[in-house]
Amino acid sequence: MLPLSVLLPQVLVFEFSLLLEFELLLEFSLLLEFELLLEFSLLFEFSSQSSSLLPTLTPMVSPVLSPVAHSSQVLP
């Protein structure tokens, strides 16, 4: 068996490298998760904004596109 003075530094270095590796992995995964969440939320926000714009644009566009259908709706 190795003496403690030799064993201890190796164990400490090993533990420290594992800790560092884990911390880096954790930070990276958190960063990646945050970035994905941010991208997804921005995409979702954009898509929800564009879908909420569609109903407001449709009444303005539809009379121009189909004047016959629009006039038939007005007449009894």
TIPA-107417 format. One record per atom (N, C-alpha, C, O, CB): residue in three letters; atom name; x, y, z. Coordinates in Angstrom, 1 decimal. Atoms other than C-alpha are relative to their C-alpha. Glycine has a CB too. Layout:
N
ALA  CA  X  Y  Z;
...
This chain:
76
MET  N  0.8  -1.2  0.0;
MET  CA  0.0  0.0  0.0;
MET  C  0.9  1.3  0.0;
MET  O  1.9  1.3  0.7;
MET  CB  -1.0  0.0  1.2;
LEU  N  -0.7  -1.3  0.1;
LEU  CA  1.2  3.5  -0.8;
LEU  C  -0.1  0.8  1.3;
LEU  O  -1.2  0.7  1.9;
LEU  CB  -0.4  0.8  -1.2;
PRO  N  0.1  -0.8  -1.2;
PRO  CA  2.0  5.9  2.0;
PRO  C  -1.1  1.2  -0.3;
PRO  O  -1.3  1.5  -1.4;
PRO  CB  1.3  0.7  0.3;
LEU  N  1.0  -1.0  0.1;
LEU  CA  -0.6  8.6  2.7;
LEU  C  0.4  1.3  -0.7;
LEU  O  -0.3  1.9  -1.4;
LEU  CB  -0.5  0.3  1.4;
SER  N  -0.5  -1.2  0.6;
SER  CA  1.6  11.4  1.6;
SER  C  0.0  -0.1  -1.6;
SER  O  0.0  1.0  -2.2;
SER  CB  1.4  0.3  0.5;
VAL  N  0.0  0.2  1.5;
VAL  CA  1.7  9.9  -2.0;
VAL  C  -1.5  -0.1  -0.4;
VAL  O  -1.9  0.4  -1.5;
VAL  CB  0.8  -1.2  -0.4;
LEU  N  1.3  0.3  0.4;
LEU  CA  -1.9  8.8  -2.0;
LEU  C  -0.9  1.2  0.0;
LEU  O  -1.7  1.4  -0.9;
LEU  CB  -0.6  -1.1  0.9;
LEU  N  0.9  -1.1  -0.2;
LEU  CA  -3.6  11.9  -0.7;
LEU  C  0.0  1.0  -1.2;
LEU  O  -1.0  1.4  -1.6;
LEU  CB  0.4  0.7  1.2;
PRO  N  0.0  -0.9  1.2;
PRO  CA  -2.4  14.3  -3.5;
PRO  C  -0.7  -0.5  -1.2;
PRO  O  -1.4  0.2  -1.9;
PRO  CB  1.4  0.4  -0.3;
GLN  N  0.6  0.6  1.1;
GLN  CA  -3.5  11.9  -6.1;
GLN  C  -1.5  0.0  0.1;
GLN  O  -2.3  0.2  -0.9;
GLN  CB  0.5  -1.5  -0.2;
VAL  N  1.4  0.0  -0.2;
VAL  CA  -6.9  11.5  -4.6;
VAL  C  -0.6  1.4  -0.1;
VAL  O  -1.7  1.6  -0.7;
VAL  CB  -0.3  -0.6  1.4;
LEU  N  0.5  -1.4  0.0;
LEU  CA  -7.3  15.2  -4.2;
LEU  C  -0.1  0.5  -1.4;
LEU  O  -1.0  1.2  -1.8;
LEU  CB  0.9  0.9  0.8;
VAL  N  0.0  -0.5  1.4;
VAL  CA  -6.3  15.9  -7.8;
VAL  C  -1.1  -0.7  -0.8;
VAL  O  -1.8  -0.1  -1.6;
VAL  CB  1.4  -0.4  -0.7;
PHE  N  1.1  0.7  0.7;
PHE  CA  -8.7  13.2  -9.0;
PHE  C  -1.3  0.5  0.4;
PHE  O  -2.2  0.8  -0.5;
PHE  CB  0.1  -1.5  0.4;
GLU  N  1.2  -0.5  -0.4;
GLU  CA  -11.5  14.5  -6.9;
GLU  C  -0.3  1.4  -0.6;
GLU  O  -1.4  1.8  -1.0;
GLU  CB  -0.1  0.1  1.5;
PHE  N  0.1  -1.4  0.5;
PHE  CA  -10.8  18.1  -8.0;
PHE  C  -0.3  0.0  -1.5;
PHE  O  -1.1  0.7  -2.0;
PHE  CB  1.3  0.8  0.3;
SER  N  0.2  0.1  1.5;
SER  CA  -10.7  17.1  -11.7;
SER  C  -1.4  -0.5  -0.3;
SER  O  -2.1  0.0  -1.2;
SER  CB  1.0  -0.9  -0.7;
LEU  N  1.4  0.5  0.2;
LEU  CA  -14.0  15.2  -11.3;
LEU  C  -1.0  1.2  0.3;
LEU  O  -1.9  1.4  -0.4;
LEU  CB  -0.3  -1.2  0.9;
LEU  N  0.8  -1.1  -0.4;
LEU  CA  -15.5  18.2  -9.5;
LEU  C  -0.1  1.0  -1.1;
LEU  O  -1.1  1.5  -1.5;
LEU  CB  0.5  0.6  1.3;
LEU  N  -0.1  -1.0  1.1;
LEU  CA  -14.3  20.6  -12.2;
LEU  C  -0.7  -0.4  -1.2;
LEU  O  -1.4  0.3  -1.8;
LEU  CB  1.5  0.3  -0.3;
GLU  N  0.7  0.5  1.2;
GLU  CA  -15.5  18.4  -15.0;
GLU  C  -1.5  0.0  0.2;
GLU  O  -2.2  0.4  -0.7;
GLU  CB  0.5  -1.5  -0.3;
PHE  N  1.5  0.0  -0.2;
PHE  CA  -18.9  18.0  -13.4;
PHE  C  -0.5  1.4  0.0;
PHE  O  -1.6  1.6  -0.6;
PHE  CB  -0.3  -0.7  1.4;
GLU  N  0.4  -1.4  0.0;
GLU  CA  -19.1  21.7  -12.8;
GLU  C  -0.1  0.6  -1.4;
GLU  O  -1.0  1.3  -1.7;
GLU  CB  0.9  0.9  0.9;
LEU  N  0.0  -0.5  1.4;
LEU  CA  -18.2  22.5  -16.4;
LEU  C  -1.1  -0.6  -0.8;
LEU  O  -1.8  0.1  -1.5;
LEU  CB  1.4  -0.3  -0.6;
LEU  N  1.1  0.7  0.7;
LEU  CA  -20.6  19.9  -17.7;
LEU  C  -1.4  0.6  0.4;
LEU  O  -2.2  0.9  -0.4;
LEU  CB  0.0  -1.5  0.3;
LEU  N  1.2  -0.5  -0.5;
LEU  CA  -23.3  21.3  -15.4;
LEU  C  -0.3  1.4  -0.6;
LEU  O  -1.4  1.7  -1.0;
LEU  CB  0.0  0.1  1.5;
GLU  N  0.1  -1.4  0.6;
GLU  CA  -22.6  24.9  -16.5;
GLU  C  -0.4  0.0  -1.5;
GLU  O  -1.2  0.7  -1.9;
GLU  CB  1.3  0.8  0.3;
PHE  N  0.2  0.1  1.4;
PHE  CA  -22.5  23.9  -20.1;
PHE  C  -1.5  -0.5  -0.3;
PHE  O  -2.1  0.1  -1.2;
PHE  CB  1.0  -0.9  -0.7;
SER  N  1.4  0.5  0.2;
SER  CA  -25.8  21.9  -19.9;
SER  C  -1.0  1.1  0.4;
SER  O  -2.0  1.2  -0.3;
SER  CB  -0.2  -1.3  0.8;
LEU  N  0.9  -1.1  -0.4;
LEU  CA  -27.4  24.8  -18.0;
LEU  C  -0.1  1.1  -1.1;
LEU  O  -1.1  1.6  -1.4;
LEU  CB  0.4  0.6  1.3;
LEU  N  -0.1  -1.1  1.0;
LEU  CA  -26.2  27.3  -20.6;
LEU  C  -0.8  -0.5  -1.3;
LEU  O  -1.5  0.3  -1.9;
LEU  CB  1.5  0.2  -0.4;
LEU  N  0.7  0.5  1.2;
LEU  CA  -27.4  25.0  -23.5;
LEU  C  -1.5  0.0  0.2;
LEU  O  -2.3  0.4  -0.7;
LEU  CB  0.6  -1.4  -0.3;
GLU  N  1.4  0.1  -0.3;
GLU  CA  -30.7  24.4  -21.8;
GLU  C  -0.6  1.4  0.0;
GLU  O  -1.7  1.6  -0.5;
GLU  CB  -0.2  -0.6  1.4;
PHE  N  0.5  -1.4  0.0;
PHE  CA  -31.1  28.2  -21.2;
PHE  C  -0.1  0.5  -1.4;
PHE  O  -1.1  1.2  -1.8;
PHE  CB  0.9  0.9  0.9;
GLU  N  0.0  -0.5  1.4;
GLU  CA  -30.2  29.0  -24.8;
GLU  C  -1.1  -0.7  -0.8;
GLU  O  -1.8  0.0  -1.6;
GLU  CB  1.4  -0.3  -0.7;
LEU  N  1.1  0.6  0.7;
LEU  CA  -32.6  26.4  -26.1;
LEU  C  -1.4  0.5  0.5;
LEU  O  -2.3  0.7  -0.4;
LEU  CB  0.0  -1.5  0.2;
LEU  N  1.3  -0.5  -0.5;
LEU  CA  -35.4  27.6  -23.8;
LEU  C  -0.2  1.4  -0.5;
LEU  O  -1.3  1.8  -0.9;
LEU  CB  0.1  0.1  1.5;
LEU  N  0.1  -1.4  0.5;
LEU  CA  -34.7  31.2  -24.9;
LEU  C  -0.4  0.0  -1.5;
LEU  O  -1.3  0.7  -1.9;
LEU  CB  1.4  0.8  0.2;
GLU  N  0.3  0.0  1.4;
GLU  CA  -34.7  30.3  -28.6;
GLU  C  -1.5  -0.5  -0.2;
GLU  O  -2.2  0.0  -1.0;
GLU  CB  0.9  -1.0  -0.7;
PHE  N  1.4  0.6  0.1;
PHE  CA  -37.9  28.2  -28.1;
PHE  C  -1.0  1.1  0.4;
PHE  O  -2.1  1.2  -0.2;
PHE  CB  -0.1  -1.2  0.9;
SER  N  1.0  -1.0  -0.4;
SER  CA  -39.6  31.0  -26.2;
SER  C  -0.1  1.1  -1.0;
SER  O  -1.2  1.7  -1.2;
SER  CB  0.4  0.5  1.4;
LEU  N  0.0  -1.1  1.0;
LEU  CA  -38.6  33.6  -28.8;
LEU  C  -0.8  -0.5  -1.2;
LEU  O  -1.6  0.2  -1.8;
LEU  CB  1.4  0.4  -0.4;
LEU  N  0.7  0.5  1.1;
LEU  CA  -39.9  31.3  -31.5;
LEU  C  -1.5  -0.1  0.3;
LEU  O  -2.3  0.3  -0.6;
LEU  CB  0.6  -1.4  -0.4;
PHE  N  1.4  0.1  -0.4;
PHE  CA  -43.1  30.6  -29.6;
PHE  C  -0.7  1.4  0.0;
PHE  O  -1.8  1.5  -0.4;
PHE  CB  -0.1  -0.7  1.3;
GLU  N  0.6  -1.4  -0.1;
GLU  CA  -43.6  34.3  -28.9;
GLU  C  -0.2  0.6  -1.4;
GLU  O  -1.2  1.2  -1.7;
GLU  CB  1.0  0.9  0.8;
PHE  N  0.1  -0.5  1.4;
PHE  CA  -43.0  35.1  -32.6;
PHE  C  -1.2  -0.6  -0.7;
PHE  O  -2.0  0.0  -1.3;
PHE  CB  1.3  -0.2  -0.7;
SER  N  1.1  0.7  0.7;
SER  CA  -45.4  32.4  -33.8;
SER  C  -1.3  0.4  0.6;
SER  O  -2.3  0.5  -0.1;
SER  CB  0.2  -1.5  0.1;
SER  N  1.2  -0.4  -0.6;
SER  CA  -48.0  33.5  -31.3;
SER  C  -0.4  1.4  -0.4;
SER  O  -1.6  1.7  -0.6;
SER  CB  0.0  -0.1  1.6;
GLN  N  0.2  -1.4  0.5;
GLN  CA  -47.6  37.1  -32.3;
GLN  C  -0.5  0.0  -1.5;
GLN  O  -1.5  0.7  -1.8;
GLN  CB  1.2  0.9  0.1;
SER  N  0.4  0.1  1.4;
SER  CA  -47.9  36.2  -36.0;
SER  C  -1.4  -0.6  -0.1;
SER  O  -2.2  -0.1  -1.0;
SER  CB  1.0  -0.8  -0.8;
SER  N  1.4  0.6  0.1;
SER  CA  -51.0  34.0  -35.4;
SER  C  -1.0  1.0  0.6;
SER  O  -2.2  1.0  0.2;
SER  CB  0.0  -1.3  0.8;
SER  N  0.9  -0.9  -0.5;
SER  CA  -52.5  36.8  -33.4;
SER  C  -0.2  1.2  -0.9;
SER  O  -1.2  1.9  -0.9;
SER  CB  0.4  0.6  1.4;
LEU  N  0.2  -1.0  1.0;
LEU  CA  -51.9  39.2  -36.2;
LEU  C  -0.9  -0.4  -1.2;
LEU  O  -1.5  0.4  -1.8;
LEU  CB  1.4  0.4  -0.6;
LEU  N  0.8  0.5  1.1;
LEU  CA  -53.6  37.0  -38.7;
LEU  C  -1.5  0.3  0.0;
LEU  O  -2.0  0.8  -1.0;
LEU  CB  0.1  -1.5  -0.1;
PRO  N  1.4  -0.4  0.0;
PRO  CA  -57.2  37.6  -37.5;
PRO  C  -0.2  1.5  -0.2;
PRO  O  -1.2  1.8  -0.8;
PRO  CB  -0.6  -0.4  1.4;
THR  N  0.1  -1.4  0.2;
THR  CA  -56.6  41.3  -37.5;
THR  C  0.2  0.4  -1.5;
THR  O  -0.4  1.3  -2.0;
THR  CB  0.9  0.8  0.9;
LEU  N  -0.3  -0.3  1.4;
LEU  CA  -55.2  41.2  -41.0;
LEU  C  -1.1  -0.5  -1.0;
LEU  O  -1.4  0.0  -2.0;
LEU  CB  1.3  -0.5  -0.4;
THR  N  0.9  0.7  0.9;
THR  CA  -57.8  38.9  -42.5;
THR  C  -1.2  0.8  -0.3;
THR  O  -1.6  0.9  -1.5;
THR  CB  -0.5  -1.3  0.7;
PRO  N  1.1  -0.9  0.4;
PRO  CA  -60.8  41.3  -42.3;
PRO  C  0.4  1.1  -1.0;
PRO  O  -0.4  1.5  -1.8;
PRO  CB  -0.7  0.5  1.2;
MET  N  -0.4  -1.1  0.9;
MET  CA  -58.8  44.0  -44.0;
MET  C  0.3  -0.6  -1.4;
MET  O  0.1  0.1  -2.4;
MET  CB  1.2  0.7  0.6;
VAL  N  -0.4  0.5  1.2;
VAL  CA  -57.6  41.7  -46.7;
VAL  C  -1.1  -0.7  -0.8;
VAL  O  -1.2  -0.6  -2.0;
VAL  CB  1.2  -1.0  0.2;
SER  N  1.0  0.8  0.7;
SER  CA  -60.6  39.5  -47.4;
SER  C  -1.0  0.9  -0.9;
SER  O  -1.4  0.4  -1.9;
SER  CB  -0.8  -0.7  1.0;
PRO  N  0.9  -0.7  0.9;
PRO  CA  -62.9  42.3  -48.8;
PRO  C  0.7  0.4  -1.3;
PRO  O  0.1  0.5  -2.3;
PRO  CB  -0.5  1.3  0.7;
VAL  N  -0.8  -0.3  1.2;
VAL  CA  -60.1  43.3  -51.2;
VAL  C  0.1  -1.2  -0.9;
VAL  O  0.0  -1.1  -2.1;
VAL  CB  1.4  0.6  0.4;
LEU  N  -0.2  1.2  0.7;
LEU  CA  -59.5  39.7  -52.2;
LEU  C  -1.3  -0.5  -0.6;
LEU  O  -1.3  -1.0  -1.8;
LEU  CB  0.6  -1.1  0.8;
SER  N  1.3  0.5  0.5;
SER  CA  -63.2  38.7  -52.6;
SER  C  -1.1  1.0  0.2;
SER  O  -1.9  0.9  1.1;
SER  CB  -0.3  -1.3  0.7;
PRO  N  1.1  -1.0  -0.1;
PRO  CA  -65.5  41.7  -53.2;
PRO  C  -1.3  -0.6  -0.2;
PRO  O  -2.3  -0.1  0.3;
PRO  CB  0.3  1.1  -1.0;
VAL  N  1.3  0.6  0.3;
VAL  CA  -68.2  39.4  -54.5;
VAL  C  -0.6  -0.7  1.3;
VAL  O  -1.7  -0.5  1.7;
VAL  CB  0.1  -1.0  -1.1;
ALA  N  0.4  0.7  -1.2;
ALA  CA  -68.3  37.3  -51.4;
ALA  C  -0.3  1.0  1.1;
ALA  O  -1.2  0.8  1.9;
ALA  CB  1.1  -1.0  0.5;
HIS  N  0.2  -1.0  -1.0;
HIS  CA  -68.1  40.4  -49.2;
HIS  C  -1.4  0.7  -0.2;
HIS  O  -2.1  1.0  0.7;
HIS  CB  1.1  1.0  0.0;
SER  N  1.2  -0.7  0.3;
SER  CA  -71.0  42.1  -51.0;
SER  C  -1.2  -0.9  0.2;
SER  O  -2.3  -0.4  0.6;
SER  CB  0.0  0.6  -1.4;
SER  N  1.2  0.9  -0.2;
SER  CA  -73.2  39.0  -50.8;
SER  C  -0.2  -0.2  1.4;
SER  O  -1.4  -0.5  1.8;
SER  CB  0.4  -1.4  -0.7;
GLN  N  0.2  0.1  -1.4;
GLN  CA  -72.6  38.8  -47.1;
GLN  C  -0.8  1.2  0.5;
GLN  O  -1.6  1.1  1.5;
GLN  CB  1.3  -0.1  0.8;
VAL  N  0.6  -1.2  -0.5;
VAL  CA  -73.8  42.4  -46.7;
VAL  C  -1.5  0.0  -0.4;
VAL  O  -2.4  0.4  0.4;
VAL  CB  0.7  1.3  -0.5;
LEU  N  1.4  0.0  0.5;
LEU  CA  -77.0  42.0  -48.8;
LEU  C  -0.8  -1.2  0.6;
LEU  O  -0.2  -2.2  0.9;
LEU  CB  0.0  -0.2  -1.6;
PRO  N  0.8  1.0  -0.6;
PRO  CA  -79.8  40.1  -47.3;
PRO  C  -0.4  -1.1  -1.0;
PRO  O  -1.1  -2.1  -0.6;
PRO  CB  -1.3  0.6  0.6;
